[in-house]
Structure formats: structure tokens, C-alpha cells
């Protein structure tokens, strides 16, 4: 008598796993940006955003927002790439 696994399933789809990881990275970055924005005492202002003489919370918020989009896009596209045929 051969033993069988307790459950039947298929292998995980790597493209789907990368999509989930990309969504989690984006959620983490945008959630962190929201927390930084809420932590700002004088609230988010465009004047502070374009003031490059001193660092402000606004710079961190924009970096997390754009960085989250770029990072999740790279992860998503990396999971969707076509594997090269074996030679």
C-alpha cells in the first residue's frame, strides 16, 4: 500500500506569489507613509515639500510613496517574466 499526501494540490504559481508580495510591499510602504504624514505636527504642506534646504516629513512621505510604487512594480514584473528555455 502506497502512502498518499493528506491533501491534493498543485504547485504554487510563482507569478501569483510575486503579485501578493508586490501588494504587501506597496501596502507596507503606503502605510508607513501614512503614519509619517499623521506624525507631522504642522500637517503636510507643499511649501515644505519644495524646501530642499532642510529635511521635512513631506520628503519621507513622497519617497515612501514613489519608492513603494517602484519596488512593487519591479517585484510584480520580475514575477511575470518569461523563463528562458533550457539549452
N, C-alpha and C positions, 0 to 999 in steps of 0.2 A: 504494500500500500504506500503510495507516494504522499508526501505531505504537501499541502497547498497553503498559500498565504491566506490569512483570515479575511482579507478584502481583495477585491479585484479592482485594478485601476490602471491608468495609463501613465506614462512618464509625464512629468511636468513640462509644460510648454515654456521654453526659455523666454520667448517673446512676451508671454503673459507675465512672467516673473519680473522682467525688466520694466514692464508697464506699471506694475504695482510698486516697485521700488522707486520709479520715477515720480509717481504720485505721492509717495511718502516723503521723498526728498523735497518736493515742492511744498507740501503741506508743512513740513518742519521749517523750511526757510521762511515762508509767508507767516507762519505762526510766530516765529521769532521776531520777524519784522513788526508784526502787530504788537507784541509785548514791548519792544523797544519804543514804538511810537506811543504807546499808552504810558510809558515811563517818562516821556518828555514832559517837563514841568510847564513850559510855555507853549505847548502844542506844536504841531507840525506847521511850519511856515516856509513858503517858497524863498523868502529873503534869506533864511538860514541855509537853505539848500544850495544857493548860489554863492554863499560866503565861503570862499576857499581859504581864507586867512586862518580860520580856527575850525577844528573838527566839531561837528554837531551830530545830534541824534539822527537828523534827516539823512546824512551821508550813509549811516549804517543801514537805515531803512531801505534806501534806494539800492545799496549794494546787496542786501539780502533779497530784495525783490527781483532784481535783474539776475543776480547770481543763481537764485533758485530756478528761474526760468531756463537759464543756460545749462545748469547742471542736470536738471530733469530732462531737458531736450537731448543732451548728449547721452544720457543713460537710456532714454527711450529709443533713440536712433541706433545706438550700439546694440540693443536687443533685437532690432528689426533688420540688421544687416544680413545679407545673403552669405551663407558659408561658402568658402572656396571648395571646389571639387578636389577630391584626393587624386594625386598623381600616381 
